[in-house]
């Protein structure tokens, strides 16, 4: 059996390798010019001498070369190529090996863009997709409410159509990046007399609209990763709706399907594994490199096996998406369940590798890699809860995927 890629793919692999050499050591900076760390840092984190690019600049370079948004049409700001699993795999493998920063992600790019491609109007595609892909428009997600988390369909934020405008009143919570976003895709109840799933609409809300108040919430990473968002007579045009009025639940489920995959990028996990290996080559125990310690090396090999299996599963999911008639909802839930717990395990092992230095946080002069391991460890502990808790994912997988009995309901004592 010949397992070679073939000439077309070997030539493409050489093209990607050349690109990786050209941008080796590149550092992506934030708006103030500082190097991004934590979730955005993938290159040689303690190296400040590489070429510096803004995130939006790096994003456009990747799209122009077909290394991101590869199959999104050019008229919407993508590369305009075909979906090719092998080329996607080559790009991911070479970027991980070269430790190049990944493309921008986030709720707009990973969740809203595929939703608009599937269900948006032509006007919405033209207006929002390119600016979102290129990092010029940041989005947040207005789903959860104080009394509507796991039971999302119980949401009560109200939208009324008055004189050709939606007027919105209510509250959202756990809204990531709201304080930085220009837009929100939001679920509101527009049909108060309909059943709870049938009365919801999917609206697009500019975040600078009068009547919006944002209150940041500091999470366990010590950053304001979440926000409360309050709406008081917020007025937007009637056309700022995806899908039909009262049919937003179906649109929301499409978005949620994309969310589960975006929370656990297997290629980013492989990049972190490579950085972990580099860290193990630097740290020492009693004068010996950690990578030489049999106990740590055994743990590393087990992690490596899990990451490789996770990558293979993601390719299986991608293949199923490309073949019509295959349901990937349960597979996506498995990916979210395994991926978040695997990243948490990987980041935690890196902290163990650093010994007492692994307990440092924020601005300590002896902290490694800008504190990205500690930050991401806490961040992924949150993601095990966010986007559908592991316990809920397991219930759905067992009941809908494996056909097991439904979880018994606790009887209320009268």
C-alpha positions in Angstrom: 0.0 0.0 0.0 1.4 3.4 -1.0 0.7 6.0 1.7 2.6 8.8 0.0 0.7 12.1 -0.6 1.5 12.2 -4.3 3.2 14.9 -6.3 0.5 17.5 -6.0 0.5 17.3 -2.2 4.3 17.0 -1.9 4.6 20.2 -3.9 2.0 21.9 -1.7 3.9 20.6 1.4 7.1 22.3 0.1 5.2 25.5 -0.5 3.9 25.5 3.1 7.4 24.7 4.4 8.8 27.6 2.5 6.2 29.9 4.0 7.0 28.7 7.5 10.7 29.3 7.0 10.0 32.9 5.8 7.9 33.7 8.9 9.8 31.7 11.4 9.8 33.3 14.8 7.1 35.8 13.9 5.5 37.5 16.9 1.9 38.7 16.8 1.4 41.9 18.8 -1.6 43.6 20.3 -2.9 47.1 19.5 -0.3 48.6 21.9 2.6 46.8 20.3 3.2 44.3 23.1 3.6 40.6 22.3 0.5 38.6 22.8 0.7 35.8 25.3 -1.6 33.2 26.8 -4.1 31.9 24.3 -2.7 33.9 21.4 1.0 32.9 21.9 2.2 29.9 20.0 5.6 30.8 18.8 8.8 30.8 20.8 7.2 32.6 23.7 10.4 33.8 25.5 11.9 35.1 22.2 11.2 38.9 21.7 13.5 39.2 18.6 11.3 37.9 15.9 9.4 39.8 13.2 6.4 41.6 14.7 3.1 41.8 13.0 -0.4 43.0 14.1 -3.0 40.3 14.4 -5.0 41.7 11.5 -1.8 41.8 9.3 -1.0 38.2 10.0 -4.6 37.2 9.3 -4.6 38.8 5.9 -1.2 37.2 5.0 -2.7 33.8 5.9 -5.8 34.3 3.9 -3.9 35.6 0.9 -1.8 32.5 0.8 -4.7 30.1 1.4 -3.7 29.0 4.9 -6.9 30.3 6.4 -10.5 30.7 5.2 -9.3 28.5 2.4 -12.8 27.4 1.2 -14.6 30.7 1.8 -15.4 32.5 -1.5 -13.2 35.5 -2.4 -16.2 37.8 -2.7 -16.7 37.3 1.1 -13.0 37.9 1.9 -11.8 34.3 1.9 -9.2 32.5 -0.3 -11.7 31.0 -2.7 -10.2 27.5 -2.9 -11.7 24.0 -2.6 -12.2 22.1 0.6 -9.2 19.7 0.7 -8.7 17.6 3.8 -5.2 16.6 3.0 -4.1 20.2 2.3 -5.7 21.3 5.5 -3.8 18.6 7.3 -0.5 19.6 5.7 -1.0 23.2 6.7 -1.8 22.3 10.3 1.1 19.9 10.6 3.7 22.3 9.2 2.4 25.3 11.2 2.5 23.2 14.4 6.0 22.0 13.6 7.3 25.5 12.9 5.4 26.9 15.9 3.8 29.7 13.8 1.0 31.6 15.4 -2.5 30.4 14.4 -5.0 32.5 12.6 -7.4 34.6 14.6 -10.5 32.8 15.8 -13.3 33.8 18.1 -17.0 33.9 18.1 -17.4 35.9 14.9 -14.9 33.9 12.8 -15.6 30.5 14.2 -19.3 30.7 14.9 -21.1 33.5 13.1 -19.3 33.3 9.7 -20.3 29.7 9.0 -23.8 30.5 10.2 -24.1 33.4 7.8 -22.7 31.3 5.0 -25.4 28.7 5.6 -28.4 30.9 6.6 -27.6 34.6 6.1 -28.9 36.8 3.3 -26.6 38.0 0.5 -26.6 41.5 2.0 -25.5 40.1 5.4 -22.7 38.0 3.8 -21.4 41.0 2.0 -21.6 43.3 5.0 -20.2 41.1 7.7 -18.1 38.2 6.6 -15.0 39.9 5.1 -14.6 42.4 7.9 -15.0 39.6 10.4 -12.5 37.2 8.8 -9.9 40.0 8.5 -10.2 40.8 12.2 -11.7 44.2 11.6 -15.0 43.4 13.3 -15.2 41.6 16.6 -18.3 39.8 17.7 -19.7 38.5 21.0 -22.5 36.0 21.6 -25.7 37.0 23.5 -27.1 33.7 24.5 -27.0 32.9 28.3 -29.1 34.8 30.8 -29.3 34.6 34.7 -32.2 32.1 34.4 -31.3 30.6 31.1 -28.0 28.8 30.9 -28.2 25.1 30.2 -31.9 25.5 29.5 -31.2 28.2 26.9 -34.7 28.2 25.5 -36.0 29.7 28.7 -34.5 33.1 27.8 -36.6 36.2 28.5 -34.8 39.1 26.8 -37.6 40.6 24.8 -37.6 42.0 21.3 -40.6 44.0 20.0 -41.1 45.1 16.4 -42.1 48.8 16.5 -42.3 51.1 13.4 -39.8 49.0 11.4 -37.3 48.5 14.3 -36.6 45.9 16.9 -36.7 47.3 20.4 -34.8 45.1 22.8 -35.0 44.9 26.6 -33.4 42.4 28.9 -30.1 41.0 30.1 -27.4 38.6 29.0 -24.6 37.1 31.1 -21.3 35.2 30.6 -20.8 37.2 27.4 -17.2 36.8 26.4 -15.3 39.7 24.7 -18.4 42.0 24.9 -16.2 44.9 26.1 -14.1 44.7 22.9 -16.8 43.8 20.4 -18.4 45.9 17.7 -21.3 43.5 17.1 -23.3 40.8 19.0 -25.4 38.0 17.6 -28.2 37.6 20.1 -31.2 35.5 20.9 -34.3 37.4 22.0 -37.9 36.4 22.5 -40.0 38.0 19.9 -43.2 35.8 20.1 -44.2 35.8 23.8 -47.3 33.6 23.1 -45.4 30.9 21.2 -43.8 27.8 22.8 -40.4 28.6 24.3 -38.4 27.1 21.4 -40.7 28.6 18.7 -40.7 32.2 20.0 -37.0 33.1 19.6 -35.3 35.3 16.9 -31.6 35.6 16.1 -30.7 39.3 15.9 -27.5 41.2 15.0 -26.9 44.1 17.3 -24.2 46.9 17.0 -22.6 47.2 20.4 -22.5 51.0 20.2 -26.3 51.3 20.1 -27.7 53.6 22.8 -29.2 51.6 25.7 -26.5 48.9 26.0 -24.6 48.7 29.3 -21.6 46.3 29.7 -20.4 45.2 33.1 -17.1 43.2 33.1 -16.9 40.1 35.3 -13.4 39.0 36.5 -13.0 35.2 36.2 -10.5 32.7 37.7 -7.8 33.8 35.2 -7.9 37.2 37.0 -9.0 38.8 33.8 -12.5 40.1 32.8 -13.2 37.2 30.5 -17.0 37.5 30.8 -19.5 40.3 31.0 -23.0 41.2 31.9 -24.8 43.0 29.1 -28.0 45.0 29.8 -30.4 46.2 27.1 -32.8 49.2 27.8 -34.9 50.1 24.7 -32.1 49.2 22.4 -33.3 49.9 18.9 -32.0 48.2 15.7 -33.3 47.9 12.1 -35.8 45.2 11.3 -33.4 43.6 8.8 -30.9 42.8 11.4 -32.3 39.2 11.7 -30.8 35.9 10.5 -33.5 33.5 9.4 -37.2 34.1 9.9 -38.9 35.8 12.8 -39.5 33.2 15.6 -37.2 30.6 14.0 -34.0 31.7 15.7 -33.7 28.4 17.7 -32.8 26.6 14.5 -30.2 29.3 13.6 -28.8 29.1 17.2 -28.4 25.4 17.0 -26.4 25.8 13.8 -24.1 28.3 15.6 -23.8 26.1 18.7 -22.6 23.2 16.4 -19.8 25.4 15.2 -19.0 26.6 18.7 -18.3 23.1 20.0 -15.6 22.6 17.4 -14.1 26.0 17.7 -13.5 25.7 21.5 -11.0 22.8 21.0 -8.9 23.4 17.9 -6.8 20.2 17.6 -4.1 22.0 15.6 -3.6 24.5 18.5 -3.4 21.6 20.9 -0.6 20.0 18.8 1.2 23.4 18.8 0.9 23.5 22.6 2.2 20.0 22.8 5.3 21.0 20.8 5.9 24.0 23.1 5.5 21.7 26.1 8.3 19.4 24.7 10.5 22.5 24.2 9.8 23.5 27.8 10.7 20.0 29.1 14.0 20.3 27.2 14.8 23.5 29.2 13.6 22.8 32.8 15.7 20.6 35.1 15.3 18.4 38.2 18.5 18.0 40.2 20.5 19.1 37.2 18.8 16.7 34.8 16.6 17.9 31.9 13.0 17.0 32.6 12.7 15.4 29.2 15.2 12.8 30.4 13.2 11.9 33.5 11.4 8.5 32.8 8.3 9.4 34.8 7.8 12.7 33.0 8.6 11.2 29.6 6.1 8.5 30.2 3.4 11.1 30.9 4.4 13.1 27.8 4.1 10.0 25.6 0.6 9.3 26.9 -0.4 12.9 26.3 1.1 12.8 22.8 -0.9 9.7 22.0 -4.1 11.5 23.1 -3.4 14.6 21.0 -2.7 12.5 17.9 -5.9 10.6 18.4 -7.8 13.9 18.9 -6.4 15.2 15.6 -7.4 12.0 13.8 -10.9 12.3 15.3 -11.2 15.9 14.1 -10.3 14.8 10.5 -13.0 12.1 10.8 -15.5 14.9 11.8 -14.4 17.1 8.9 -14.7 14.2 6.5 -18.2 13.5 7.7 -19.2 17.2 7.3 -18.1 17.0 3.6 -20.1 13.9 2.9 -23.8 14.8 2.7 -26.2 12.9 4.9 -23.8 12.3 7.8 -24.9 13.6 11.2 -21.9 15.1 13.1 -23.7 16.6 16.0 -22.7 13.9 18.5 -19.2 13.7 17.1 -18.9 17.5 17.7 -20.0 17.0 21.3 -17.4 14.3 21.7 -14.8 16.7 20.3 -15.8 19.5 22.7 -15.8 17.1 25.7 -12.5 15.4 25.0 -10.8 18.5 23.6 -11.4 20.8 26.6 -10.4 18.2 29.1 -7.3 17.3 27.1 -6.1 20.9 26.9 -6.6 21.3 30.6 -4.6 18.2 31.3 -1.8 19.3 28.9 -1.5 22.8 30.4 -1.6 21.4 33.9 1.3 19.0 33.1 3.3 21.9 31.8 2.8 23.6 35.2 4.1 20.4 36.9 7.1 20.3 34.6 8.1 23.8 35.8 8.0 22.8 39.5 7.8 25.6 41.9 8.0 28.1 39.0 4.7 26.7 37.8 3.0 28.4 40.7 4.0 31.9 39.6 1.4 34.1 38.0 1.0 37.5 36.3 4.1 39.7 36.4 6.7 37.6 38.3 10.2 38.2 36.9 10.8 34.4 36.9 7.6 33.4 35.1 8.0 31.2 32.0 6.5 32.0 28.6 4.6 35.0 29.8 2.5 33.0 32.2 0.6 31.4 29.3 0.6 27.9 30.9 -1.0 29.1 34.1 -3.5 31.4 32.3 -4.6 28.7 29.8 -4.9 26.0 32.5 -7.5 28.2 34.3 -9.1 29.2 31.0 -9.7 25.7 29.9 -11.1 24.8 33.3 -13.7 27.4 32.5 -14.3 25.9 29.0 -15.0 22.5 30.5 -18.0 24.3 32.0 -18.7 26.8 29.1 -20.2 25.9 25.8 -22.1 23.0 27.5 -20.6 21.4 30.6 -18.8 18.1 30.4 -21.6 16.5 32.4 -24.3 17.8 29.9 -22.1 16.6 27.0 -21.8 13.2 28.5 -25.6 12.9 29.1 -26.4 13.9 25.5 -23.7 11.6 24.0 -24.9 8.6 26.1 -28.7 9.2 25.5 -28.7 10.3 21.9 -25.5 8.7 20.6 -25.5 5.4 22.5 -29.2 5.0 23.1 -28.9 4.7 26.9 -31.8 5.5 29.2 -32.4 9.2 30.0 -31.1 10.6 33.2 -33.7 10.1 35.9 -35.4 13.3 37.1 -35.3 14.1 40.8 -38.8 14.0 42.3 -39.8 17.2 44.1 -40.9 16.7 47.7 -44.3 18.3 48.3 
